[in-house]
């Protein structure tokens, strides 16, 4: 966004000028995909409506007093905003077959927000995994370590998102590629100068570091849970493993596809997979909460369907960990 402030308008930014063709001509370069856009919008509405009672339940049941749930609430709000990006905004752009030069200002500003929300979601997810690892590894000192680390992590996540939004090149949506890409494709001929303007190094590093951290933390966490469960395939330990696996899969695929788009044009099915994984990535936590988190599942049934179930208390370390997103 600093470039927008510096130059005064999007089309005044070097290599973002769309004057070489008219709106109807740019419109013809896009591809309308209502078969994908409308389902994304519907899925987004479903996820947003699902998150509202979940956040309410976390506060109502006083789960918010636990450090990990403070991060979960932050992540829930980030996922809600990211869902608006991946489903509402992207779905609408797919329906109309948008390219950058159809709505340059809207696409440029929105692209910055989309990128900021993705990077913030990555940082918050890593923070949550790290919080759970520390909680198990240093259980005796968790009270003194977890809280400070959680607040530092939350502050870092918001600062990181602000930096990405304000001081890195934006990404723009192109319905042909089913993706938010660095290149607005406004230039008639590619050039090294234009490529340098579009290149977003922090985004690429974010994705590689995120995937690496998730793999390492996933491995450590699962190993610790297995050790705590003493090798027994308990219901809680299996639930934790599946939660971790689901989160890691959608996160990793989304990050890898978007890294690949910066260098090559993947096949259509890979681009489609990347779009779907990106949307599901921000929605699957809500589904995990209401299906695998015993407290939230019980309260959700009571709140939404009026179904009451017996409250089961447990103090085991494994079950305590399973009440969080991971």
JOQUIUR-V610892 format. One record per residue. PHI is phi in whole degrees, -180 to 180 (none if undefined). PSI is psi in whole degrees, 0 to 359 (NA if undefined). D_LAST is the distance of its C-alpha to the last C-alpha in Angstrom with 1 decimal. Layout:
phi=PHI psi=PSI d_last=D_LAST
phi=PHI psi=PSI d_last=D_LAST
//
This chain:
phi=none psi=341 d_last=34.5
phi=-62 psi=329 d_last=36.8
phi=-69 psi=321 d_last=38.9
phi=-63 psi=319 d_last=39.3
phi=-69 psi=319 d_last=40.5
phi=-66 psi=316 d_last=42.7
phi=-95 psi=347 d_last=44.5
phi=91 psi=335 d_last=44.5
phi=-157 psi=161 d_last=43.4
phi=-65 psi=314 d_last=41.2
phi=-73 psi=350 d_last=44.2
phi=-85 psi=346 d_last=45.8
phi=-69 psi=133 d_last=43.1
phi=-54 psi=134 d_last=44.6
phi=71 psi=18 d_last=43.7
phi=-121 psi=14 d_last=42.2
phi=-82 psi=131 d_last=45.5
phi=-109 psi=17 d_last=45.8
phi=-74 psi=350 d_last=49.5
phi=-73 psi=345 d_last=50.6
phi=-140 psi=158 d_last=49.9
phi=-83 psi=170 d_last=50.0
phi=-58 psi=312 d_last=47.2
phi=-60 psi=325 d_last=48.4
phi=-69 psi=319 d_last=48.6
phi=-65 psi=323 d_last=45.0
phi=-60 psi=325 d_last=43.9
phi=-69 psi=340 d_last=45.4
phi=-81 psi=346 d_last=43.2
phi=-88 psi=173 d_last=40.0
phi=-130 psi=118 d_last=38.7
phi=-77 psi=128 d_last=38.0
phi=-131 psi=66 d_last=35.0
phi=-64 psi=333 d_last=34.8
phi=-63 psi=338 d_last=33.4
phi=-105 psi=323 d_last=30.2
phi=-63 psi=312 d_last=30.5
phi=-66 psi=316 d_last=30.9
phi=-61 psi=324 d_last=27.9
phi=-63 psi=318 d_last=25.7
phi=-64 psi=316 d_last=27.1
phi=-64 psi=317 d_last=26.7
phi=-62 psi=320 d_last=23.0
phi=-63 psi=317 d_last=22.5
phi=-61 psi=316 d_last=24.3
phi=-60 psi=315 d_last=22.2
phi=-67 psi=317 d_last=18.9
phi=-61 psi=318 d_last=20.5
phi=-68 psi=333 d_last=21.8
phi=-75 psi=324 d_last=18.5
phi=-69 psi=327 d_last=16.8
phi=-58 psi=307 d_last=19.8
phi=-66 psi=331 d_last=19.4
phi=-64 psi=312 d_last=15.6
phi=-63 psi=319 d_last=16.5
phi=-61 psi=317 d_last=19.5
phi=-64 psi=320 d_last=17.7
phi=-60 psi=320 d_last=15.4
phi=-78 psi=320 d_last=18.8
phi=-63 psi=317 d_last=20.8
phi=-85 psi=3 d_last=18.8
phi=66 psi=22 d_last=18.7
phi=-66 psi=339 d_last=14.9
phi=-62 psi=342 d_last=15.8
phi=-69 psi=338 d_last=17.3
phi=-79 psi=138 d_last=14.0
phi=-59 psi=315 d_last=13.4
phi=-62 psi=329 d_last=9.7
phi=-75 psi=338 d_last=10.9
phi=-65 psi=318 d_last=13.7
phi=-68 psi=322 d_last=11.8
phi=-62 psi=320 d_last=10.0
phi=-65 psi=317 d_last=13.6
phi=-60 psi=315 d_last=14.9
phi=-65 psi=325 d_last=12.5
phi=-63 psi=316 d_last=13.6
phi=-66 psi=321 d_last=17.2
phi=-63 psi=315 d_last=16.9
phi=-64 psi=325 d_last=15.5
phi=-65 psi=317 d_last=18.4
phi=-69 psi=321 d_last=20.9
phi=-68 psi=326 d_last=19.6
phi=-65 psi=322 d_last=20.0
phi=-60 psi=323 d_last=23.5
phi=-72 psi=310 d_last=24.2
phi=-77 psi=337 d_last=22.9
phi=-113 psi=303 d_last=24.2
phi=-68 psi=303 d_last=27.0
phi=-70 psi=310 d_last=28.6
phi=-65 psi=319 d_last=28.1
phi=-60 psi=317 d_last=29.0
phi=-65 psi=318 d_last=32.2
phi=-65 psi=328 d_last=33.2
phi=-70 psi=322 d_last=32.9
phi=-63 psi=318 d_last=35.1
phi=-89 psi=355 d_last=37.8
phi=66 psi=50 d_last=37.5
phi=-76 psi=147 d_last=37.0
phi=-129 psi=166 d_last=37.8
phi=-53 psi=313 d_last=37.8
phi=-75 psi=358 d_last=41.5
phi=-77 psi=317 d_last=41.5
phi=-137 psi=70 d_last=39.7
phi=-59 psi=314 d_last=39.4
phi=-67 psi=311 d_last=38.7
phi=-60 psi=314 d_last=36.1
phi=-66 psi=321 d_last=34.4
phi=-67 psi=311 d_last=34.5
phi=-66 psi=316 d_last=33.1
phi=-64 psi=321 d_last=30.4
phi=-60 psi=322 d_last=29.5
phi=-64 psi=320 d_last=29.0
phi=-68 psi=318 d_last=26.7
phi=-59 psi=313 d_last=24.7
phi=-65 psi=319 d_last=24.4
phi=-64 psi=319 d_last=23.4
phi=-68 psi=323 d_last=20.6
phi=-65 psi=313 d_last=19.3
phi=-66 psi=322 d_last=19.5
phi=-67 psi=321 d_last=18.0
phi=-63 psi=320 d_last=14.9
phi=-61 psi=311 d_last=14.6
phi=-64 psi=320 d_last=15.1
phi=-70 psi=321 d_last=12.7
phi=-63 psi=316 d_last=9.8
phi=-63 psi=320 d_last=11.0
phi=-62 psi=320 d_last=11.5
phi=-67 psi=316 d_last=8.0
phi=-61 psi=316 d_last=7.1
phi=-64 psi=321 d_last=10.4
phi=-61 psi=318 d_last=10.0
phi=-70 psi=322 d_last=7.5
phi=-64 psi=314 d_last=9.9
phi=-64 psi=321 d_last=12.8
phi=-60 psi=322 d_last=11.8
phi=-84 psi=320 d_last=12.0
phi=-72 psi=324 d_last=14.8
phi=-122 psi=55 d_last=16.9
phi=-57 psi=322 d_last=16.3
phi=-69 psi=332 d_last=19.9
phi=-110 psi=12 d_last=20.0
phi=-59 psi=320 d_last=16.7
phi=-62 psi=323 d_last=18.6
phi=-85 psi=337 d_last=20.9
phi=-96 psi=312 d_last=18.6
phi=-56 psi=310 d_last=15.4
phi=-62 psi=312 d_last=17.5
phi=-62 psi=315 d_last=19.8
phi=-64 psi=322 d_last=17.3
phi=-64 psi=314 d_last=15.3
phi=-67 psi=322 d_last=18.7
phi=-64 psi=318 d_last=19.9
phi=-64 psi=317 d_last=16.9
phi=-63 psi=316 d_last=17.4
phi=-62 psi=318 d_last=21.1
phi=-62 psi=317 d_last=20.7
phi=-61 psi=316 d_last=18.7
phi=-68 psi=319 d_last=21.6
phi=-65 psi=320 d_last=24.2
phi=-64 psi=316 d_last=22.9
phi=-63 psi=320 d_last=23.0
phi=-63 psi=317 d_last=26.5
phi=-62 psi=313 d_last=27.7
phi=-60 psi=317 d_last=26.6
phi=-68 psi=318 d_last=28.2
phi=-90 psi=327 d_last=31.4
phi=-123 psi=14 d_last=32.2
phi=-126 psi=154 d_last=31.1
phi=-59 psi=142 d_last=32.8
phi=-77 psi=165 d_last=31.6
phi=-112 psi=156 d_last=30.6
phi=-131 psi=150 d_last=32.5
phi=-88 psi=142 d_last=32.0
phi=-136 psi=117 d_last=34.2
phi=-67 psi=339 d_last=34.2
phi=-68 psi=318 d_last=35.8
phi=-92 psi=357 d_last=32.9
phi=55 psi=35 d_last=30.2
phi=-157 psi=159 d_last=28.6
phi=-87 psi=116 d_last=28.8
phi=-119 psi=159 d_last=30.9
phi=-70 psi=325 d_last=32.6
phi=-88 psi=120 d_last=36.1
phi=-75 psi=351 d_last=37.7
phi=57 psi=35 d_last=40.4
phi=-88 psi=341 d_last=43.0
phi=-86 psi=144 d_last=45.3
phi=-69 psi=320 d_last=47.8
phi=-126 psi=135 d_last=47.5
phi=-66 psi=153 d_last=44.6
phi=-149 psi=159 d_last=45.3
phi=-65 psi=325 d_last=43.8
phi=-65 psi=317 d_last=44.2
phi=-66 psi=317 d_last=42.3
phi=-60 psi=323 d_last=39.5
phi=-67 psi=326 d_last=39.2
phi=-70 psi=326 d_last=38.9
phi=-85 psi=336 d_last=36.1
phi=-65 psi=130 d_last=34.0
phi=-119 psi=91 d_last=30.8
phi=-64 psi=317 d_last=29.9
phi=-58 psi=324 d_last=27.0
phi=-64 psi=314 d_last=25.2
phi=-62 psi=315 d_last=25.7
phi=-64 psi=322 d_last=24.5
phi=-57 psi=313 d_last=21.4
phi=-67 psi=317 d_last=20.4
phi=-67 psi=316 d_last=21.4
phi=-66 psi=320 d_last=19.7
phi=-62 psi=311 d_last=16.5
phi=-61 psi=318 d_last=16.5
phi=-64 psi=314 d_last=17.5
phi=-63 psi=319 d_last=14.9
phi=-64 psi=319 d_last=12.0
phi=-64 psi=315 d_last=13.8
phi=-66 psi=311 d_last=14.5
phi=-67 psi=323 d_last=11.2
phi=-60 psi=315 d_last=9.6
phi=-64 psi=314 d_last=12.6
phi=-64 psi=316 d_last=12.6
phi=-65 psi=314 d_last=9.1
phi=-63 psi=322 d_last=10.0
phi=-65 psi=319 d_last=13.4
phi=-69 psi=320 d_last=12.7
phi=-64 psi=319 d_last=10.8
phi=-63 psi=321 d_last=13.8
phi=-66 psi=318 d_last=16.1
phi=-65 psi=321 d_last=15.0
phi=-75 psi=355 d_last=15.4
phi=57 psi=40 d_last=18.7
phi=79 psi=355 d_last=18.7
phi=-84 psi=138 d_last=18.6
phi=-82 psi=68 d_last=16.8
phi=-72 psi=161 d_last=15.5
phi=-62 psi=318 d_last=13.9
phi=-66 psi=314 d_last=10.9
phi=-66 psi=323 d_last=10.4
phi=-68 psi=321 d_last=11.2
phi=-62 psi=317 d_last=8.8
phi=-63 psi=317 d_last=5.8
phi=-60 psi=315 d_last=8.2
phi=-67 psi=322 d_last=8.9
phi=-61 psi=313 d_last=5.8
phi=-61 psi=315 d_last=5.9
phi=-63 psi=317 d_last=9.6
phi=-63 psi=311 d_last=10.0
phi=-61 psi=313 d_last=8.6
phi=-63 psi=321 d_last=10.6
phi=-63 psi=305 d_last=13.6
phi=-67 psi=321 d_last=14.4
phi=-61 psi=312 d_last=13.9
phi=-66 psi=314 d_last=16.0
phi=-61 psi=315 d_last=18.7
phi=-60 psi=313 d_last=19.2
phi=-64 psi=316 d_last=19.7
phi=-68 psi=320 d_last=21.9
phi=-63 psi=316 d_last=24.0
phi=-71 psi=330 d_last=24.7
phi=-67 psi=321 d_last=25.7
phi=-67 psi=323 d_last=28.0
phi=-61 psi=331 d_last=29.6
phi=-69 psi=341 d_last=30.9
phi=-115 psi=322 d_last=33.0
phi=-136 psi=171 d_last=33.8
phi=-104 psi=102 d_last=33.9
phi=-67 psi=167 d_last=31.7
phi=-61 psi=159 d_last=32.7
phi=-58 psi=318 d_last=32.2
phi=-67 psi=331 d_last=29.6
phi=-72 psi=319 d_last=27.4
phi=-62 psi=319 d_last=27.9
phi=-65 psi=318 d_last=27.1
phi=-61 psi=318 d_last=23.9
phi=-62 psi=317 d_last=22.9
phi=-64 psi=315 d_last=23.7
phi=-66 psi=317 d_last=21.8
phi=-65 psi=323 d_last=18.6
phi=-62 psi=315 d_last=18.9
phi=-68 psi=314 d_last=19.3
phi=-67 psi=326 d_last=16.6
phi=-54 psi=320 d_last=14.1
phi=-88 psi=351 d_last=14.5
phi=-101 psi=332 d_last=14.8
phi=-64 psi=329 d_last=12.0
phi=-58 psi=319 d_last=9.4
phi=-62 psi=319 d_last=12.1
phi=-68 psi=325 d_last=12.6
phi=-66 psi=317 d_last=9.1
phi=-59 psi=316 d_last=9.6
phi=-87 psi=356 d_last=13.0
phi=-116 psi=332 d_last=12.6
phi=-119 psi=345 d_last=9.6
phi=-94 psi=110 d_last=9.3
phi=-60 psi=317 d_last=12.6
phi=-66 psi=310 d_last=13.9
phi=-66 psi=320 d_last=13.6
phi=-61 psi=315 d_last=14.8
phi=-63 psi=313 d_last=17.7
phi=-70 psi=327 d_last=18.7
phi=-65 psi=315 d_last=18.5
phi=-61 psi=320 d_last=20.8
phi=-69 psi=318 d_last=23.1
phi=-73 psi=314 d_last=23.2
phi=-88 psi=318 d_last=23.7
phi=-110 psi=354 d_last=25.4
phi=72 psi=21 d_last=26.8
phi=-95 psi=125 d_last=25.3
phi=-102 psi=139 d_last=24.9
phi=-133 psi=161 d_last=23.0
phi=-69 psi=138 d_last=23.1
phi=-84 psi=121 d_last=20.8
phi=-105 psi=119 d_last=19.3
phi=-95 psi=141 d_last=18.7
phi=-148 psi=147 d_last=17.0
phi=-118 psi=6 d_last=16.8
phi=-68 psi=149 d_last=15.3
phi=-64 psi=323 d_last=12.8
phi=-67 psi=314 d_last=10.7
phi=-67 psi=324 d_last=10.8
phi=-61 psi=317 d_last=10.3
phi=-66 psi=325 d_last=6.9
phi=-71 psi=348 d_last=6.1
phi=-77 psi=346 d_last=7.6
phi=-89 psi=181 d_last=5.2
phi=-60 psi=327 d_last=3.8
phi=-123 psi=NA d_last=0.0
//
